[in-house]
Amino acid sequence: MKVSMTLLLGAAALLSAGTLSAQNQTFNKASDWAKATGVSDADGVLTVRQKRTFLNAARFTVDPGKTYTIKATVRAKDAQDKKTSWVLFGFNAFDKNGRPINSVNVNCVPSTLTTVVADAKKGDTVLLVKDASKVQKGTFHSFMKDAKEDLSDLPNYNIIVTGVKDAVKKGDNWEITFNNPLIKDVAAGTKVREQIHGGYIYTGGAAHVGTDWRTLSGSIKGLDTKGVWYSSRWPIGTVQAQLVILVNWSGEQLITELKDISLDIQ
Protein backbone atom coordinates (compact mmCIF):
# COMPACT_ATOMS: atom_id res chain seq x y z
CA MET A 1 0.00 0.00 0.00
CA LYS A 2 1.37 3.40 -0.95
CA VAL A 3 1.44 6.01 1.80
CA SER A 4 1.92 9.70 0.96
CA MET A 5 3.90 11.17 3.82
CA THR A 6 4.94 14.72 4.58
CA LEU A 7 6.97 16.14 7.34
CA LEU A 8 4.64 18.86 8.62
CA LEU A 9 5.94 19.44 12.12
CA GLY A 10 3.03 21.44 13.44
CA ALA A 11 0.46 18.75 12.59
CA ALA A 12 2.69 15.74 13.12
CA ALA A 13 2.11 13.24 15.86
CA LEU A 14 5.49 12.81 17.46
CA LEU A 15 6.68 9.31 18.26
CA SER A 16 9.24 10.87 20.59
CA ALA A 17 10.92 14.25 20.93
CA GLY A 18 12.09 15.32 17.50
CA THR A 19 10.74 12.21 15.77
CA LEU A 20 7.92 12.38 13.24
CA SER A 21 5.28 9.76 12.56
CA ALA A 22 3.88 9.18 9.08
CA GLN A 23 1.21 11.61 7.90
CA ASN A 24 -0.99 11.60 4.78
CA GLN A 25 -0.49 15.23 3.83
CA THR A 26 1.79 17.65 2.05
CA PHE A 27 3.91 20.35 3.66
CA ASN A 28 5.12 23.65 2.32
CA LYS A 29 5.41 25.95 5.34
CA ALA A 30 8.54 27.62 6.70
CA SER A 31 7.63 26.33 10.15
CA ASP A 32 8.06 22.76 8.87
CA TRP A 33 11.80 23.33 8.61
CA ALA A 34 14.56 23.85 11.16
CA LYS A 35 17.35 26.30 10.36
CA ALA A 36 14.97 28.09 7.99
CA THR A 37 16.00 31.67 8.73
CA GLY A 38 15.19 33.83 5.72
CA VAL A 39 12.56 31.39 4.44
CA SER A 40 8.94 32.55 4.10
CA ASP A 41 5.76 30.93 2.84
CA ALA A 42 2.50 31.98 1.18
CA ASP A 43 -0.18 29.98 -0.62
CA GLY A 44 1.75 26.74 -0.30
CA VAL A 45 5.00 28.14 -1.73
CA LEU A 46 8.28 28.52 0.16
CA THR A 47 10.40 31.53 -0.81
CA VAL A 48 14.15 31.78 -0.22
CA ARG A 49 16.13 34.90 -1.07
CA GLN A 50 19.63 33.94 0.06
CA LYS A 51 22.01 30.99 0.15
CA ARG A 52 20.40 28.59 2.62
CA THR A 53 20.60 25.03 3.88
CA PHE A 54 17.50 23.96 5.75
CA LEU A 55 16.49 20.62 7.20
CA ASN A 56 13.11 19.22 8.09
CA ALA A 57 12.20 19.96 11.67
CA ALA A 58 11.48 16.31 12.52
CA ARG A 59 12.96 12.92 11.67
CA PHE A 60 11.38 9.68 10.54
CA THR A 61 12.39 6.09 11.20
CA VAL A 62 13.92 4.38 8.18
CA ASP A 63 12.72 0.94 7.07
CA PRO A 64 15.34 -0.33 4.58
CA GLY A 65 12.74 -2.62 3.01
CA LYS A 66 10.62 0.31 1.83
CA THR A 67 11.10 2.74 -1.04
CA TYR A 68 11.27 6.44 -0.13
CA THR A 69 10.50 8.83 -3.00
CA ILE A 70 10.95 12.57 -2.61
CA LYS A 71 9.72 15.35 -4.88
CA ALA A 72 9.94 19.13 -4.93
CA THR A 73 9.09 21.66 -7.63
CA VAL A 74 11.37 24.70 -7.78
CA ARG A 75 12.12 27.85 -9.77
CA ALA A 76 14.16 31.06 -9.47
CA LYS A 77 11.75 33.92 -10.24
CA ASP A 78 14.44 36.45 -11.09
CA ALA A 79 16.93 34.17 -12.87
CA GLN A 80 18.61 35.74 -15.89
CA ASP A 81 20.86 34.24 -18.57
CA LYS A 82 23.52 32.20 -16.73
CA LYS A 83 22.40 33.47 -13.33
CA THR A 84 20.48 30.54 -11.81
CA SER A 85 19.79 29.05 -8.41
CA TRP A 86 21.60 25.82 -7.67
CA VAL A 87 19.23 23.63 -5.65
CA LEU A 88 20.17 20.30 -4.05
CA PHE A 89 17.55 18.01 -2.52
CA GLY A 90 17.93 14.90 -0.40
CA PHE A 91 18.31 13.39 3.05
CA ASN A 92 20.35 13.70 6.21
CA ALA A 93 20.82 10.28 7.88
CA PHE A 94 21.32 9.44 11.57
CA ASP A 95 22.67 6.40 13.43
CA LYS A 96 21.14 4.61 16.43
CA ASN A 97 22.62 7.22 18.77
CA GLY A 98 21.15 10.13 16.84
CA ARG A 99 24.49 11.18 15.33
CA PRO A 100 24.46 12.45 11.73
CA ILE A 101 26.04 10.01 9.29
CA ASN A 102 28.25 11.98 6.94
CA SER A 103 30.01 10.64 3.88
CA VAL A 104 33.36 10.48 5.69
CA ASN A 105 31.88 8.16 8.33
CA VAL A 106 31.04 5.43 5.81
CA ASN A 107 32.52 6.19 2.37
CA CYS A 108 35.60 3.95 2.18
CA VAL A 109 38.44 4.00 -0.33
CA PRO A 110 38.68 0.33 -1.40
CA SER A 111 41.66 -1.74 -0.23
CA THR A 112 43.07 0.94 2.10
CA LEU A 113 42.56 -0.90 5.40
CA THR A 114 46.04 -1.24 6.89
CA THR A 115 47.98 -1.48 10.15
CA VAL A 116 50.07 1.26 11.74
CA VAL A 117 53.63 -0.03 12.32
CA ALA A 118 55.07 2.79 14.43
CA ASP A 119 53.56 4.98 17.14
CA ALA A 120 52.51 8.43 15.90
CA LYS A 121 51.81 11.42 18.11
CA LYS A 122 49.20 14.13 17.91
CA GLY A 123 50.70 16.85 15.72
CA ASP A 124 52.69 14.50 13.47
CA THR A 125 52.13 14.76 9.73
CA VAL A 126 53.46 11.30 8.80
CA LEU A 127 52.06 7.83 9.47
CA LEU A 128 54.02 4.62 8.86
CA VAL A 129 51.80 1.70 7.83
CA LYS A 130 52.12 -1.80 6.36
CA ASP A 131 50.46 -1.01 3.02
CA ALA A 132 49.35 2.22 1.37
CA SER A 133 49.51 1.08 -2.24
CA LYS A 134 45.83 1.92 -2.82
CA VAL A 135 45.77 5.19 -0.88
CA GLN A 136 44.42 8.17 -2.83
CA LYS A 137 45.63 11.76 -2.50
CA GLY A 138 42.94 14.28 -1.65
CA THR A 139 42.22 17.37 0.40
CA PHE A 140 38.92 15.89 1.58
CA HIS A 141 40.26 12.40 2.29
CA SER A 142 40.57 11.36 5.93
CA PHE A 143 42.00 8.43 7.85
CA MET A 144 39.91 6.70 10.51
CA LYS A 145 41.24 4.57 13.36
CA ASP A 146 39.85 1.31 14.77
CA ALA A 147 38.76 0.23 11.29
CA LYS A 148 37.67 -3.36 10.68
CA GLU A 149 37.86 -5.69 7.69
CA ASP A 150 34.16 -6.60 7.91
CA LEU A 151 33.12 -2.89 8.04
CA SER A 152 31.46 -3.41 11.42
CA ASP A 153 33.11 -0.17 12.57
CA LEU A 154 30.91 1.84 10.20
CA PRO A 155 29.74 4.48 10.67
CA ASN A 156 33.22 5.34 11.97
CA TYR A 157 33.61 8.68 13.77
CA ASN A 158 37.26 8.20 14.78
CA ILE A 159 38.96 10.64 12.42
CA ILE A 160 42.69 10.99 13.05
CA VAL A 161 43.60 13.31 10.18
CA THR A 162 42.21 14.95 7.02
CA GLY A 163 44.10 15.77 3.83
CA VAL A 164 46.23 13.06 2.21
CA LYS A 165 49.33 14.55 0.56
CA ASP A 166 51.28 11.46 -0.55
CA ALA A 167 51.97 7.77 0.06
CA VAL A 168 55.46 6.40 -0.59
CA LYS A 169 56.93 2.93 -0.08
CA LYS A 170 59.70 2.90 2.55
CA GLY A 171 61.44 -0.47 2.69
CA ASP A 172 58.90 -3.09 3.76
CA ASN A 173 56.38 -0.43 4.81
CA TRP A 174 54.67 2.69 3.48
CA GLU A 175 54.85 6.30 4.65
CA ILE A 176 51.70 8.42 4.34
CA THR A 177 52.18 12.20 4.48
CA PHE A 178 49.28 14.48 5.37
CA ASN A 179 48.44 18.13 4.67
CA ASN A 180 47.44 18.58 8.29
CA PRO A 181 48.69 17.24 11.63
CA LEU A 182 47.19 14.22 13.35
CA ILE A 183 44.50 15.26 15.83
CA LYS A 184 45.22 12.37 18.22
CA ASP A 185 47.87 9.79 19.08
CA VAL A 186 47.88 6.57 17.05
CA ALA A 187 49.58 3.49 18.49
CA ALA A 188 51.42 0.85 16.50
CA GLY A 189 49.07 -2.03 15.69
CA THR A 190 46.05 0.22 15.17
CA LYS A 191 43.93 -0.57 12.12
CA VAL A 192 43.22 2.48 9.95
CA ARG A 193 41.31 3.13 6.72
CA GLU A 194 41.00 5.99 4.21
CA GLN A 195 37.50 7.49 3.85
CA ILE A 196 36.13 10.40 1.83
CA HIS A 197 34.15 13.49 2.75
CA GLY A 198 31.07 14.56 0.79
CA GLY A 199 27.69 16.25 1.03
CA TYR A 200 24.27 15.02 2.03
CA ILE A 201 22.45 12.10 0.36
CA TYR A 202 21.14 13.88 -2.74
CA THR A 203 18.41 11.41 -3.67
CA GLY A 204 16.30 14.16 -5.23
CA GLY A 205 19.22 15.36 -7.29
CA ALA A 206 20.64 18.80 -7.99
CA ALA A 207 19.82 21.37 -10.64
CA HIS A 208 20.56 24.94 -11.71
CA VAL A 209 17.01 26.22 -11.95
CA GLY A 210 15.73 29.21 -13.93
CA THR A 211 12.36 30.94 -14.19
CA ASP A 212 10.43 27.82 -15.26
CA TRP A 213 9.13 25.41 -12.64
CA ARG A 214 11.24 22.24 -12.46
CA THR A 215 10.61 19.08 -10.46
CA LEU A 216 13.42 17.34 -8.59
CA SER A 217 12.74 13.76 -7.54
CA GLY A 218 14.37 10.46 -6.69
CA SER A 219 14.01 7.27 -4.69
CA ILE A 220 16.07 5.46 -2.09
CA LYS A 221 15.74 1.91 -0.77
CA GLY A 222 17.87 -0.60 1.09
CA LEU A 223 20.94 -0.35 3.30
CA ASP A 224 24.48 -0.21 1.91
CA THR A 225 26.78 -3.07 2.97
CA LYS A 226 29.96 -2.16 1.05
CA GLY A 227 31.05 1.16 2.52
CA VAL A 228 29.91 3.25 -0.45
CA TRP A 229 28.05 6.61 -0.46
CA TYR A 230 24.94 6.18 -2.63
CA SER A 231 22.06 8.54 -3.43
CA SER A 232 19.76 5.51 -3.89
CA ARG A 233 20.69 3.48 -0.81
CA TRP A 234 20.88 4.37 2.88
CA PRO A 235 24.37 4.46 4.44
CA ILE A 236 25.45 1.66 6.77
CA GLY A 237 23.99 2.26 10.24
CA THR A 238 21.06 4.47 9.20
CA VAL A 239 18.17 4.39 11.68
CA GLN A 240 16.50 7.76 11.10
CA ALA A 241 16.53 10.47 8.45
CA GLN A 242 15.21 13.93 7.61
CA LEU A 243 14.82 15.92 4.41
CA VAL A 244 17.39 18.57 3.51
CA ILE A 245 17.30 21.29 0.85
CA LEU A 246 20.15 23.56 -0.24
CA VAL A 247 19.09 26.69 -2.14
CA ASN A 248 21.13 29.30 -4.03
CA TRP A 249 24.14 27.12 -3.34
CA SER A 250 26.08 28.69 -6.22
CA GLY A 251 26.09 31.91 -4.23
CA GLU A 252 23.46 33.83 -6.18
CA GLN A 253 20.96 35.86 -4.13
CA LEU A 254 17.94 34.85 -6.21
CA ILE A 255 14.28 34.67 -5.23
CA THR A 256 13.89 30.89 -5.29
CA GLU A 257 10.49 29.29 -4.78
CA LEU A 258 9.67 25.70 -3.78
CA LYS A 259 6.32 23.91 -3.71
CA ASP A 260 4.76 20.42 -3.62
CA ILE A 261 7.53 19.04 -1.40
CA SER A 262 6.67 15.47 -0.49
CA LEU A 263 7.95 12.12 0.69
CA ASP A 264 6.12 8.98 -0.43
CA ILE A 265 6.80 5.59 1.16
CA GLN A 266 5.90 2.37 -0.60
Secondary structure, 3 states (H helix, E strand, C coil): CCEEECCCCCCCCEEECCEECCCCCCCCCHHHEECCCCEEEECCEEEECCCEEEEECCEEECCCCCCEEEEEEEEECCCECCECEEEEEEEEEECCCCCEECHHHHCECCCCCEEECCCECCCCCEEEECCCCCCCCEEEEEEEECCCCCCCCCCCCCEEEEEEEEEEEECCEEEEEECCCCCCCECCCCEEEEEECCCCEEEEEEEEECCCCEEEEEEECCECCCCCCCCCCECCCCCEEEEEEEECCCCCCCCEEEEEEEEEEC
